[in-house]
Amino acid sequence: MTRSFLDALLPVIRDAATLIEQIRETGAASRTKADRSPVTEADERAEALIVAALQRIDPETQIVGEEACEADGKPAIADRFWLIDPLDGTKSFLDGGADYSVNIGLIDNGAPVFGMVMAPRTGTIWAGIVGDGAWRFDGDAKTAIRCRALPARPVVVTSRSHNDDRTMAYVARIPGADVKPSGSSLKFCMIADGEADVYPRFGPTSEWDTAAAHAVLLAAGGAMVDAAGSPFRYGKADYLNGPFLAWGDPAAYAALPSITE
């Protein structure tokens, strides 16, 4: 079933990205939400486009979108639900950067099973079906992707706009680490694509920020745990995430510092 989602949602995520870029080119006004994060017409219209498509493609499954939760409140947790962040990295989008993405993820019994992430500025799409595989789409070209073995100098991706002392202290405990700040969920995709190795996060995020890219990472052979060292789960209270550690090489976990230390 998830294979059919991949085919059905490729044109949808591309349409959402095209819409976002059209709004960026004409100038996107923003307002501040209750959580003090910015929202634009691009966020709202892209989410409406994706929700309408999911209602046609998978009408029986609950849809949880970031902007709908802000406007209408957060729905009760379901066993199976879609998580949508139509424009992750709105600050970068508004500042003229390129670190923003469109995210569509599917959760089943707390675990991500399917995810699709697109970078509108480059047109690149990363998609993953857990247990089946992960791919990068560049135009008409489709390439299978896989996390790499941990190198002697690991590349650690960190948030560009939400870094903190705990993150930098963690990075300092990885010998020879090469730090690459990046925005939005694209950090997960860098690991899935073999361009980076570790992503520690201590600051707050919401489930729609991570679900799609988490699925891509898992499908590419990576892993992600919470502060207790347990597999990272979804369907938490208020859809809020705690600290997490994501990495690519499954054999590398024992060599990485714990985020609880």
C-alpha positions as CSV (number, residue, x, y, z in Angstrom):
1,M,0.0,0.0,0.0
2,T,2.8,2.4,0.9
3,R,4.3,1.9,-2.6
4,S,1.1,3.4,-4.1
5,F,1.5,6.4,-1.8
6,L,4.9,7.1,-3.2
7,D,3.6,7.2,-6.7
8,A,0.5,9.2,-5.8
9,L,2.3,11.8,-3.7
10,L,5.2,12.6,-5.9
11,P,3.1,15.1,-8.0
12,V,1.4,16.4,-4.9
13,I,4.6,17.3,-3.1
14,R,6.0,18.9,-6.3
15,D,2.8,21.0,-6.7
16,A,3.2,22.1,-3.1
17,A,6.8,23.1,-3.7
18,T,5.9,25.0,-6.9
19,L,3.2,26.9,-5.0
20,I,5.7,27.8,-2.2
21,E,8.2,29.1,-4.7
22,Q,5.6,31.1,-6.6
23,I,4.6,32.8,-3.3
24,R,8.3,33.4,-2.4
25,E,9.0,35.1,-5.8
26,T,6.0,37.5,-5.4
27,G,6.8,38.2,-1.7
28,A,5.5,36.4,1.3
29,A,4.1,38.3,4.2
30,S,4.1,36.6,7.6
31,R,2.4,36.8,10.9
32,T,3.4,35.4,14.3
33,K,1.6,32.3,15.7
34,A,0.8,31.7,19.4
35,D,4.1,29.8,19.8
36,R,5.9,32.8,18.4
37,S,6.9,31.1,15.2
38,P,6.2,32.7,11.8
39,V,3.5,31.5,9.4
40,T,2.9,32.6,5.8
41,E,0.4,32.2,3.0
42,A,2.8,29.6,1.6
43,D,2.5,27.4,4.7
44,E,-1.3,27.6,4.7
45,R,-1.9,27.1,1.0
46,A,0.6,24.2,0.7
47,E,-1.0,22.4,3.6
48,A,-4.5,22.8,2.1
49,L,-3.2,21.4,-1.2
50,I,-1.6,18.4,0.5
51,V,-4.6,17.7,2.8
52,A,-7.0,17.7,-0.2
53,A,-4.8,15.2,-2.0
54,L,-4.5,12.9,1.1
55,Q,-8.2,13.0,1.6
56,R,-8.6,11.5,-1.9
57,I,-5.7,9.1,-1.7
58,D,-6.2,7.7,1.8
59,P,-9.7,8.9,3.0
60,E,-9.8,6.6,6.1
61,T,-6.6,7.9,7.8
62,Q,-6.5,10.9,10.1
63,I,-4.5,13.9,8.9
64,V,-2.6,16.1,11.4
65,G,-1.2,19.3,9.8
66,E,0.8,21.9,11.5
67,E,-1.3,24.8,10.4
68,A,-4.7,23.1,11.0
69,C,-3.5,22.3,14.6
70,E,-2.8,26.0,15.1
71,A,-6.1,27.1,13.7
72,D,-8.5,24.4,15.0
73,G,-6.7,22.7,17.8
74,K,-4.8,19.4,18.0
75,P,-6.9,16.2,17.3
76,A,-6.9,13.2,19.5
77,I,-4.1,10.7,18.8
78,A,-5.0,7.9,16.3
79,D,-3.3,4.5,15.8
80,R,-2.5,5.6,12.2
81,F,-2.2,9.2,11.0
82,W,-0.5,11.5,8.5
83,L,1.8,14.2,9.8
84,I,2.3,17.2,7.6
85,D,4.6,20.1,7.8
86,P,3.9,22.1,4.6
87,L,6.9,24.4,5.1
88,D,9.5,23.4,7.6
89,G,12.0,26.2,8.0
90,T,9.7,29.2,7.5
91,K,12.4,31.5,9.0
92,S,14.9,30.5,6.3
93,F,12.1,30.9,3.7
94,L,11.4,34.4,4.8
95,D,15.1,35.3,5.1
96,G,15.9,34.3,1.6
97,G,17.7,31.1,2.5
98,A,17.2,27.6,1.0
99,D,17.0,25.5,4.1
100,Y,13.2,24.8,4.0
101,S,11.2,21.8,3.0
102,V,7.8,20.2,2.4
103,N,7.2,17.2,4.7
104,I,4.6,14.3,4.4
105,G,4.9,11.4,6.9
106,L,2.8,8.4,7.8
107,I,2.7,7.0,11.3
108,D,1.4,3.5,12.2
109,N,1.2,2.5,15.9
110,G,3.7,5.2,16.9
111,A,6.3,4.4,14.3
112,P,7.1,6.2,11.0
113,V,6.5,3.9,8.1
114,F,6.5,6.3,5.1
115,G,8.0,9.7,4.5
116,M,8.6,12.2,1.7
117,V,10.6,15.4,2.0
118,M,11.2,18.0,-0.8
119,A,13.5,21.0,-0.9
120,P,11.6,23.5,-3.1
121,R,14.7,25.6,-4.0
122,T,16.6,22.7,-5.5
123,G,13.6,20.5,-6.5
124,T,15.2,17.5,-4.8
125,I,12.9,14.9,-3.2
126,W,13.8,12.3,-0.6
127,A,11.4,9.4,0.0
128,G,11.5,6.3,2.2
129,I,9.3,3.3,2.9
130,V,10.6,1.6,6.0
131,G,11.5,-2.0,5.3
132,D,11.5,-1.3,1.5
133,G,14.1,1.4,0.7
134,A,14.9,5.0,0.3
135,W,15.4,7.1,-2.8
136,R,16.4,10.6,-4.0
137,F,14.5,12.1,-6.9
138,D,16.3,14.8,-9.0
139,G,13.9,15.7,-11.8
140,D,13.2,12.4,-13.6
141,A,16.2,10.6,-12.1
142,K,15.6,8.2,-9.2
143,T,18.5,7.1,-7.1
144,A,18.5,4.6,-4.2
145,I,20.2,6.1,-1.2
146,R,21.8,4.5,1.9
147,C,23.4,5.8,5.1
148,R,27.2,5.5,5.1
149,A,29.5,3.9,7.6
150,L,30.7,6.2,10.3
151,P,33.9,7.9,9.1
152,A,36.9,8.9,11.2
153,R,35.7,12.5,11.1
154,P,31.9,12.3,11.4
155,V,29.8,15.1,10.0
156,V,27.5,16.3,12.7
157,V,24.5,18.4,11.5
158,T,23.0,20.9,13.8
159,S,20.2,23.4,13.7
160,R,21.1,26.7,11.9
161,S,18.6,28.8,13.9
162,H,18.0,26.8,17.1
163,N,21.4,25.8,18.3
164,D,22.2,25.7,22.0
165,D,24.9,25.1,24.5
166,R,23.9,21.4,25.1
167,T,24.2,20.7,21.4
168,M,27.7,22.2,21.1
169,A,28.8,20.4,24.3
170,Y,27.6,17.2,22.7
171,V,29.4,17.8,19.5
172,A,32.6,18.6,21.5
173,R,32.5,15.0,22.8
174,I,32.8,13.5,19.3
175,P,36.5,13.4,18.3
176,G,37.2,15.1,15.0
177,A,33.6,16.1,14.4
178,D,32.9,18.4,11.4
179,V,29.9,20.5,12.2
180,K,27.5,21.5,9.4
181,P,24.6,23.8,10.5
182,S,21.5,23.3,8.4
183,G,17.8,24.1,8.6
184,S,14.5,22.2,8.6
185,S,14.2,18.4,8.2
186,L,16.9,18.5,5.5
187,K,19.4,17.4,8.2
188,F,17.9,14.0,8.3
189,C,18.0,13.7,4.6
190,M,21.7,14.6,4.6
191,I,22.3,11.6,6.8
192,A,20.1,9.3,4.7
193,D,21.9,10.4,1.6
194,G,25.3,9.6,3.0
195,E,26.4,13.3,3.3
196,A,26.3,13.5,7.1
197,D,26.4,11.1,10.1
198,V,24.9,12.4,13.3
199,Y,22.1,14.8,14.3
200,P,21.7,15.6,18.0
201,R,18.7,17.8,19.0
202,F,17.9,19.1,22.5
203,G,15.6,22.0,21.7
204,P,11.9,21.6,21.3
205,T,10.3,20.3,18.0
206,S,6.9,19.1,17.0
207,E,6.1,15.7,15.6
208,W,5.3,17.1,12.1
209,D,8.9,18.6,12.1
210,T,10.5,15.2,12.2
211,A,8.1,12.4,11.1
212,A,8.6,12.4,7.3
213,A,12.4,12.8,7.4
214,H,12.7,10.2,10.2
215,A,10.9,7.7,8.0
216,V,13.4,8.5,5.2
217,L,16.3,8.0,7.6
218,L,15.0,4.6,8.8
219,A,14.4,3.4,5.3
220,A,18.0,4.4,4.4
221,G,19.3,2.2,7.3
222,G,19.6,4.9,10.0
223,A,18.2,5.1,13.5
224,M,16.8,7.6,16.0
225,V,16.3,7.4,19.7
226,D,14.8,9.5,22.5
227,A,16.6,10.8,25.6
228,A,16.1,7.3,27.2
229,G,17.8,5.6,24.3
230,S,14.5,4.0,23.1
231,P,13.3,4.1,19.5
232,F,11.7,7.5,18.9
233,R,7.9,7.3,18.9
234,Y,5.0,9.4,17.7
235,G,1.5,10.1,19.0
236,K,2.9,11.8,22.1
237,A,0.9,14.3,24.2
238,D,0.3,17.5,22.2
239,Y,2.4,16.1,19.4
240,L,5.5,17.5,21.0
241,N,9.0,16.0,20.8
242,G,11.7,15.8,23.4
243,P,15.4,15.5,22.8
244,F,16.6,13.0,20.3
245,L,19.7,11.6,18.5
246,A,19.6,10.5,14.9
247,W,22.4,8.8,13.1
248,G,23.2,6.8,10.0
249,D,25.5,3.9,10.8
250,P,23.6,1.4,13.0
251,A,26.9,0.0,14.3
252,A,28.1,3.5,15.4
253,Y,25.7,4.0,18.3
254,A,28.1,2.5,20.8
255,A,30.8,4.9,19.7
256,L,28.6,8.0,20.0
257,P,28.1,9.9,23.3
258,S,24.7,9.5,24.9
259,I,22.4,12.5,24.8
260,T,21.5,11.8,28.5
261,E,25.0,12.4,29.7
